[in-house]
């Protein structure tokens, strides 16, 4: 699978024990991968992280609460079209740029891949 890019996925989980109800969320890390050929574009955020956007449109259905005409709250199923946004760590951002760059051009002390 030479078209897979492996990266560190970070996500937060709420503390599980009732005694830690007010505790800070715990950051978890796992290895994950995505198909490089599905990348549409990447965007660097102000804090230096890189978001990779994939061409993998999919539907997600969830239940939401809405108010009907009488003001009563009722559940409703809502479907959205989504695409994956992968947030890369600094280390993975550097590896991703190396893996996907054909050549690099220096512009005003900033490296941009062609």
TIGU-657845 format. One record per residue: residue number from 1; residue in three letters; x, y, z of N, C-alpha, C in turn. Coordinates in steps of 0.001 Angstrom, whole numbers. Layout:
n->NUM; res->ALA; n.x->X; n.y->Y; n.z->Z; ca.x->X; ca.y->Y; ca.z->Z; c.x->X; c.y->Y; c.z->Z
...
//
This chain:
n->1; res->UNK; n.x->832; n.y->-1175; n.z->0; ca.x->0; ca.y->0; ca.z->0; c.x->883; c.y->1248; c.z->0
n->2; res->UNK; n.x->1472; n.y->1527; n.z->-1125; ca.x->2384; ca.y->2657; ca.z->-1235; c.x->1646; c.y->3992; c.z->-1291
n->3; res->UNK; n.x->343; n.y->3979; n.z->-1481; ca.x->-400; ca.y->5241; ca.z->-1572; c.x->-978; c.y->5672; c.z->-223
n->4; res->UNK; n.x->-675; n.y->4945; n.z->847; ca.x->-1175; ca.y->5279; ca.z->2181; c.x->-166; c.y->6149; c.z->2922
n->5; res->UNK; n.x->-663; n.y->7206; n.z->3564; ca.x->176; ca.y->8049; ca.z->4404; c.x->-233; c.y->7792; c.z->5847
n->6; res->UNK; n.x->703; n.y->7334; n.z->6658; ca.x->426; ca.y->7046; ca.z->8058; c.x->752; c.y->8273; c.z->8899
n->7; res->UNK; n.x->-128; n.y->8587; n.z->9843; ca.x->24; ca.y->9771; ca.z->10671; c.x->-481; c.y->9480; c.z->12074
n->8; res->UNK; n.x->-166; n.y->10381; n.z->12998; ca.x->-627; ca.y->10253; ca.z->14377; c.x->-1929; c.y->11021; c.z->14533
n->9; res->UNK; n.x->-2993; n.y->10305; n.z->14845; ca.x->-4304; ca.y->10916; ca.z->15049; c.x->-4444; c.y->11249; c.z->16532
n->10; res->UNK; n.x->-4723; n.y->12510; n.z->16831; ca.x->-4925; ca.y->12934; ca.z->18216; c.x->-6388; c.y->13279; c.z->18426
n->11; res->UNK; n.x->-6952; n.y->12832; n.z->19537; ca.x->-8335; ca.y->13160; ca.z->19873; c.x->-8461; c.y->13187; c.z->21384
n->12; res->UNK; n.x->-9503; n.y->13865; n.z->21864; ca.x->-9702; ca.y->13986; ca.z->23295; c.x->-10901; c.y->13165; c.z->23735
n->13; res->UNK; n.x->-10761; n.y->12564; n.z->24913; ca.x->-11865; ca.y->11818; ca.z->25515; c.x->-12123; c.y->12389; c.z->26905
n->14; res->UNK; n.x->-13374; n.y->12336; n.z->27302; ca.x->-13743; ca.y->12816; ca.z->28635; c.x->-13271; c.y->11802; c.z->29668
n->15; res->UNK; n.x->-12865; n.y->12261; n.z->30835; ca.x->-12465; ca.y->11328; ca.z->31900; c.x->-13624; c.y->10403; c.z->32245
n->16; res->UNK; n.x->-13341; n.y->9135; n.z->32477; ca.x->-14391; ca.y->8153; ca.z->32704; c.x->-14853; c.y->8012; c.z->34132
n->17; res->UNK; n.x->-13986; n.y->8183; n.z->35084; ca.x->-14356; ca.y->7953; ca.z->36485; c.x->-15216; c.y->9100; c.z->37010
n->18; res->UNK; n.x->-16280; n.y->8799; n.z->37780; ca.x->-17147; ca.y->9848; ca.z->38328; c.x->-16397; c.y->10828; c.z->39223
n->19; res->UNK; n.x->-15322; n.y->10394; n.z->39864; ca.x->-14556; ca.y->11281; ca.z->40740; c.x->-13772; c.y->12315; c.z->39938
n->20; res->UNK; n.x->-13630; n.y->12101; n.z->38653; ca.x->-12882; ca.y->13024; ca.z->37798; c.x->-13831; c.y->13815; c.z->36909
n->21; res->UNK; n.x->-15033; n.y->14064; n.z->37359; ca.x->-16039; ca.y->14736; ca.z->36533; c.x->-15588; c.y->16109; c.z->36060
n->22; res->UNK; n.x->-14855; n.y->16847; n.z->36864; ca.x->-14400; ca.y->18185; ca.z->36493; c.x->-12989; c.y->18183; c.z->35929
n->23; res->UNK; n.x->-12431; n.y->17017; n.z->35705; ca.x->-11056; ca.y->16918; ca.z->35220; c.x->-10976; c.y->17300; c.z->33740
n->24; res->UNK; n.x->-9783; n.y->17666; n.z->33318; ca.x->-9532; ca.y->18014; ca.z->31922; c.x->-9663; c.y->16770; c.z->31047
n->25; res->UNK; n.x->-10087; n.y->16955; n.z->29780; ca.x->-10139; ca.y->15811; ca.z->28860; c.x->-8744; c.y->15221; c.z->28655
n->26; res->UNK; n.x->-8698; n.y->13947; n.z->28359; ca.x->-7441; ca.y->13237; ca.z->28143; c.x->-7172; c.y->13190; c.z->26643
n->27; res->UNK; n.x->-5960; n.y->13556; n.z->26222; ca.x->-5585; ca.y->13492; ca.z->24811; c.x->-5053; c.y->12101; c.z->24511
n->28; res->UNK; n.x->-5650; n.y->11452; n.z->23533; ca.x->-5257; ca.y->10107; ca.z->23108; c.x->-4584; c.y->10206; c.z->21747
n->29; res->UNK; n.x->-3692; n.y->9268; n.z->21448; ca.x->-3008; ca.y->9231; ca.z->20161; c.x->-3090; c.y->7824; c.z->19590
n->30; res->UNK; n.x->-3355; n.y->7754; n.z->18289; ca.x->-3399; ca.y->6469; ca.z->17571; c.x->-2795; c.y->6665; c.z->16196
n->31; res->UNK; n.x->-2304; n.y->5601; n.z->15630; ca.x->-1813; ca.y->5638; ca.z->14255; c.x->-2998; c.y->5428; c.z->13322
n->32; res->UNK; n.x->-3032; n.y->6203; n.z->12249; ca.x->-4088; ca.y->6088; ca.z->11244; c.x->-3446; c.y->6338; c.z->9888
n->33; res->UNK; n.x->-4219; n.y->6149; n.z->8824; ca.x->-3686; ca.y->6400; ca.z->7488; c.x->-4797; c.y->6886; c.z->6576
n->34; res->UNK; n.x->-4392; n.y->7524; n.z->5481; ca.x->-5325; ca.y->7915; ca.z->4436; c.x->-4644; c.y->7731; c.z->3094
n->35; res->UNK; n.x->-5451; n.y->7654; n.z->2053; ca.x->-4958; ca.y->7462; ca.z->693; c.x->-4516; c.y->8817; c.z->142
n->36; res->UNK; n.x->-3246; n.y->8952; n.z->-183; ca.x->-2712; ca.y->10214; ca.z->-690; c.x->-3408; c.y->10630; c.z->-1986
n->37; res->UNK; n.x->-3859; n.y->9667; n.z->-2770; ca.x->-4513; ca.y->9978; ca.z->-4038; c.x->-5898; c.y->10605; c.z->-3851
n->38; res->UNK; n.x->-6442; n.y->10602; n.z->-2634; ca.x->-7748; ca.y->11195; ca.z->-2341; c.x->-7650; c.y->12631; c.z->-1827
n->39; res->UNK; n.x->-6436; n.y->13175; n.z->-1725; ca.x->-6255; ca.y->14531; ca.z->-1208; c.x->-6724; c.y->15538; c.z->-2253
n->40; res->UNK; n.x->-7628; n.y->16439; n.z->-1845; ca.x->-8083; ca.y->17534; ca.z->-2706; c.x->-7166; c.y->18728; c.z->-2502
n->41; res->UNK; n.x->-6969; n.y->19099; n.z->-1241; ca.x->-6111; ca.y->20240; ca.z->-916; c.x->-5707; c.y->20140; c.z->544
n->42; res->UNK; n.x->-4763; n.y->21016; n.z->901; ca.x->-4360; ca.y->21124; ca.z->2297; c.x->-4330; c.y->22601; c.z->2667
n->43; res->UNK; n.x->-4609; n.y->22876; n.z->3932; ca.x->-4690; ca.y->24248; ca.z->4423; c.x->-3903; c.y->24332; c.z->5718
n->44; res->UNK; n.x->-3003; n.y->25319; n.z->5803; ca.x->-2257; ca.y->25517; ca.z->7037; c.x->-2989; c.y->26549; c.z->7890
n->45; res->UNK; n.x->-3212; n.y->26221; n.z->9148; ca.x->-3925; ca.y->27117; ca.z->10056; c.x->-2968; c.y->28140; c.z->10650
n->46; res->UNK; n.x->-3518; n.y->29137; n.z->11321; ca.x->-2695; ca.y->30185; ca.z->11923; c.x->-1726; c.y->29653; c.z->12968
n->47; res->UNK; n.x->-2111; n.y->28560; n.z->13646; ca.x->-1223; ca.y->28002; ca.z->14665; c.x->-220; c.y->26998; c.z->14091
n->48; res->UNK; n.x->-130; n.y->26917; n.z->12749; ca.x->888; ca.y->26096; ca.z->12107; c.x->498; c.y->24666; c.z->11823
n->49; res->UNK; n.x->-706; n.y->24266; n.z->12161; ca.x->-1141; ca.y->22895; ca.z->11868; c.x->-1602; c.y->22799; c.z->10425
n->50; res->UNK; n.x->-1551; n.y->21611; n.z->9880; ca.x->-1960; ca.y->21387; ca.z->8501; c.x->-3224; c.y->20540; c.z->8484
n->51; res->UNK; n.x->-4245; n.y->21018; n.z->7768; ca.x->-5483; ca.y->20269; ca.z->7604; c.x->-5493; c.y->19729; c.z->6182
n->52; res->UNK; n.x->-5627; n.y->18419; n.z->6037; ca.x->-5684; ca.y->17761; ca.z->4740; c.x->-7139; c.y->17420; c.z->4465
n->53; res->UNK; n.x->-7647; n.y->17849; n.z->3315; ca.x->-9047; ca.y->17627; ca.z->2962; c.x->-9113; c.y->16565; c.z->1870
n->54; res->UNK; n.x->-9927; n.y->15540; n.z->2113; ca.x->-10006; ca.y->14399; ca.z->1204; c.x->-11250; c.y->14434; c.z->328
n->55; res->UNK; n.x->-11162; n.y->13803; n.z->-818; ca.x->-12265; ca.y->13647; ca.z->-1756; c.x->-13000; c.y->12350; c.z->-1400
n->56; res->UNK; n.x->-13716; n.y->12364; n.z->-298; ca.x->-14419; ca.y->11154; ca.z->157; c.x->-15795; c.y->11506; c.z->703
n->57; res->UNK; n.x->-16561; n.y->12245; n.z->-88; ca.x->-17876; ca.y->12681; ca.z->363; c.x->-18689; c.y->11496; c.z->883
n->58; res->UNK; n.x->-19317; n.y->11693; n.z->2031; ca.x->-20144; ca.y->10662; ca.z->2635; c.x->-21250; c.y->11331; c.z->3440
n->59; res->UNK; n.x->-22330; n.y->10593; n.z->3645; ca.x->-23464; ca.y->11112; ca.z->4407; c.x->-23319; c.y->10735; c.z->5874
n->60; res->UNK; n.x->-23760; n.y->11644; n.z->6724; ca.x->-23830; ca.y->11354; ca.z->8150; c.x->-25210; c.y->11774; c.z->8634
n->61; res->UNK; n.x->-25918; n.y->10850; n.z->9255; ca.x->-27257; ca.y->11115; ca.z->9751; c.x->-27224; c.y->11120; c.z->11269
n->62; res->UNK; n.x->-27831; n.y->12158; n.z->11863; ca.x->-27897; ca.y->12225; ca.z->13322; c.x->-29247; c.y->12790; c.z->13732
n->63; res->UNK; n.x->-29612; n.y->12523; n.z->14967; ca.x->-30885; ca.y->13000; ca.z->15491; c.x->-30666; c.y->14357; c.z->16156
n->64; res->UNK; n.x->-31500; n.y->15324; n.z->15778; ca.x->-31445; ca.y->16662; ca.z->16374; c.x->-32826; c.y->16996; c.z->16935
n->65; res->UNK; n.x->-32867; n.y->17900; n.z->17896; ca.x->-34133; ca.y->18335; ca.z->18486; c.x->-34537; c.y->19657; c.z->17825
n->66; res->UNK; n.x->-35775; n.y->19717; n.z->17324; ca.x->-36306; ca.y->20928; ca.z->16692; c.x->-37629; c.y->21282; c.z->17359
n->67; res->UNK; n.x->-38080; n.y->22508; n.z->17145; ca.x->-39376; ca.y->22949; ca.z->17665; c.x->-40396; c.y->22895; c.z->16522
n->68; res->UNK; n.x->-41533; n.y->22252; n.z->16790; ca.x->-42579; ca.y->22209; ca.z->15755; c.x->-43396; c.y->23502; c.z->15812
n->69; res->UNK; n.x->-44492; n.y->23567; n.z->15041; ca.x->-45295; ca.y->24791; ca.z->14964; c.x->-45944; c.y->25171; c.z->16300
n->70; res->UNK; n.x->-46168; n.y->24172; n.z->17148; ca.x->-46783; ca.y->24422; ca.z->18457; c.x->-45742; c.y->24761; c.z->19532
n->71; res->UNK; n.x->-44468; n.y->24784; n.z->19152; ca.x->-43411; ca.y->25083; ca.z->20108; c.x->-42931; c.y->23867; c.z->20880
n->72; res->UNK; n.x->-43453; n.y->22704; n.z->20535; ca.x->-43053; ca.y->21477; ca.z->21213; c.x->-41737; c.y->20967; c.z->20612
n->73; res->UNK; n.x->-40866; n.y->20486; n.z->21489; ca.x->-39582; ca.y->19938; ca.z->21027; c.x->-39793; c.y->18508; c.z->20548
n->74; res->UNK; n.x->-39342; n.y->18233; n.z->19312; ca.x->-39476; ca.y->16888; ca.z->18749; c.x->-38155; c.y->16482; c.z->18103
n->75; res->UNK; n.x->-37862; n.y->15177; n.z->18102; ca.x->-36635; ca.y->14717; ca.z->17443; c.x->-36828; c.y->14669; c.z->15919
n->76; res->UNK; n.x->-35768; n.y->14953; n.z->15203; ca.x->-35800; ca.y->14917; ca.z->13744; c.x->-34461; c.y->14366; c.z->13263
n->77; res->UNK; n.x->-34503; n.y->13514; n.z->12246; ca.x->-33280; ca.y->12983; ca.z->11659; c.x->-32773; c.y->13970; c.z->10621
n->78; res->UNK; n.x->-31497; n.y->14326; n.z->10714; ca.x->-30894; ca.y->15292; ca.z->9802; c.x->-29681; c.y->14651; c.z->9134
n->79; res->UNK; n.x->-29606; n.y->14767; n.z->7808; ca.x->-28509; ca.y->14189; ca.z->7052; c.x->-27645; c.y->15304; c.z->6478
n->80; res->UNK; n.x->-26337; n.y->15144; n.z->6611; ca.x->-25388; ca.y->16111; ca.z->6073; c.x->-24393; c.y->15392; c.z->5176
n->81; res->UNK; n.x->-23937; n.y->16091; n.z->4129; ca.x->-22849; ca.y->15587; ca.z->3300; c.x->-21548; c.y->16123; c.z->3891
n->82; res->UNK; n.x->-20613; n.y->15234; n.z->4147; ca.x->-19346; ca.y->15609; ca.z->4760; c.x->-18181; c.y->15070; c.z->3953
n->83; res->UNK; n.x->-17004; n.y->15612; n.z->4206; ca.x->-15776; ca.y->15053; ca.z->3677; c.x->-14749; c.y->15087; c.z->4798
n->84; res->UNK; n.x->-13788; n.y->14190; n.z->4739; ca.x->-12814; ca.y->14071; ca.z->5818; c.x->-11857; c.y->15249; c.z->5845
n->85; res->UNK; n.x->-11592; n.y->15735; n.z->7049; ca.x->-10575; ca.y->16743; ca.z->7304; c.x->-9614; c.y->16139; c.z->8317
n->86; res->UNK; n.x->-8381; n.y->15960; n.z->7909; ca.x->-7389; ca.y->15326; ca.z->8762; c.x->-6427; c.y->16389; c.z->9273
n->87; res->UNK; n.x->-6277; n.y->16457; n.z->10586; ca.x->-5396; ca.y->17439; ca.z->11216; c.x->-4065; c.y->16760; c.z->11518
n->88; res->UNK; n.x->-3003; n.y->17255; n.z->10875; ca.x->-1681; ca.y->16656; ca.z->11042; c.x->-878; c.y->17380; c.z->12109
n->89; res->UNK; n.x->-95; n.y->16610; n.z->12849; ca.x->826; ca.y->17188; ca.z->13829; c.x->1986; c.y->17832; c.z->13073
n->90; res->UNK; n.x->2807; n.y->18589; n.z->13770; ca.x->3957; ca.y->19259; ca.z->13144; c.x->4883; c.y->18246; c.z->12471
n->91; res->UNK; n.x->5166; n.y->17162; n.z->13157; ca.x->6046; ca.y->16121; ca.z->12604; c.x->5432; c.y->15501; c.z->11352
n->92; res->UNK; n.x->4140; n.y->15191; n.z->11409; ca.x->3464; ca.y->14588; ca.z->10257; c.x->3331; c.y->15580; c.z->9109
n->93; res->UNK; n.x->3176; n.y->16863; n.z->9432; ca.x->3078; ca.y->17902; ca.z->8404; c.x->4352; c.y->17926; c.z->7560
n->94; res->UNK; n.x->5497; n.y->17845; n.z->8206; ca.x->6778; ca.y->17847; ca.z->7495; c.x->6900; c.y->16606; c.z->6621
n->95; res->UNK; n.x->6547; n.y->15443; n.z->7163; ca.x->6615; ca.y->14204; ca.z->6378; c.x->5643; c.y->14232; c.z->5204
n->96; res->UNK; n.x->4434; n.y->14793; n.z->5415; ca.x->3439; ca.y->14874; ca.z->4340; c.x->3951; c.y->15744; c.z->3206
n->97; res->UNK; n.x->4533; n.y->16888; n.z->3543; ca.x->5063; ca.y->17780; ca.z->2497; c.x->6186; c.y->17117; c.z->1725
n->98; res->UNK; n.x->7043; n.y->16389; n.z->2402; ca.x->8130; ca.y->15682; ca.z->1712; c.x->7578; c.y->14591; c.z->802
n->99; res->UNK; n.x->6541; n.y->13910; n.z->1267; ca.x->5973; ca.y->12795; ca.z->497; c.x->5190; c.y->13267; c.z->-722
n->100; res->UNK; n.x->4645; n.y->14486; n.z->-675; ca.x->3769; ca.y->14932; ca.z->-1764; c.x->4352; c.y->16047; c.z->-2620
n->101; res->UNK; n.x->5531; n.y->16562; n.z->-2282; ca.x->6119; ca.y->17667; ca.z->-3048; c.x->6916; c.y->17141; c.z->-4236
n->102; res->UNK; n.x->6754; n.y->17802; n.z->-5368; ca.x->7556; ca.y->17480; ca.z->-6547; c.x->8861; c.y->18267; c.z->-6495
n->103; res->UNK; n.x->8755; n.y->19544; n.z->-6144; ca.x->9921; ca.y->20388; ca.z->-5909; c.x->9492; c.y->21487; c.z->-4957
n->104; res->UNK; n.x->10463; n.y->22097; n.z->-4315; ca.x->10139; ca.y->23146; ca.z->-3362; c.x->10756; c.y->24459; c.z->-3815
n->105; res->UNK; n.x->10041; n.y->25535; n.z->-3610; ca.x->10485; ca.y->26861; ca.z->-3992; c.x->10510; c.y->27725; c.z->-2741
n->106; res->UNK; n.x->11596; n.y->28457; n.z->-2531; ca.x->11704; ca.y->29356; ca.z->-1379; c.x->11107; c.y->30700; c.z->-1746
n->107; res->UNK; n.x->10124; n.y->31167; n.z->-965; ca.x->9509; ca.y->32470; ca.z->-1180; c.x->9434; c.y->33166; c.z->174
n->108; res->UNK; n.x->10146; n.y->34277; n.z->327; ca.x->10096; ca.y->35076; ca.z->1559; c.x->10236; c.y->34229; c.z->2813
n->109; res->UNK; n.x->11241; n.y->33407; n.z->2887; ca.x->11554; ca.y->32562; ca.z->4037; c.x->10465; c.y->31542; c.z->4328
n->110; res->UNK; n.x->9637; n.y->31248; n.z->3367; ca.x->8575; ca.y->30260; ca.z->3557; c.x->8656; c.y->29247; c.z->2430
n->111; res->UNK; n.x->8656; n.y->27961; n.z->2733; ca.x->8744; ca.y->26940; ca.z->1717; c.x->7348; c.y->26556; c.z->1267
n->112; res->UNK; n.x->7120; n.y->26637; n.z->-37; ca.x->5834; ca.y->26271; ca.z->-609; c.x->6079; c.y->25191; c.z->-1644
n->113; res->UNK; n.x->5308; n.y->24131; n.z->-1580; ca.x->5452; ca.y->23035; ca.z->-2536; c.x->4687; c.y->23366; c.z->-3807
n->114; res->UNK; n.x->5307; n.y->23085; n.z->-4959; ca.x->4606; ca.y->23273; ca.z->-6245; c.x->3621; c.y->22161; c.z->-6464
//
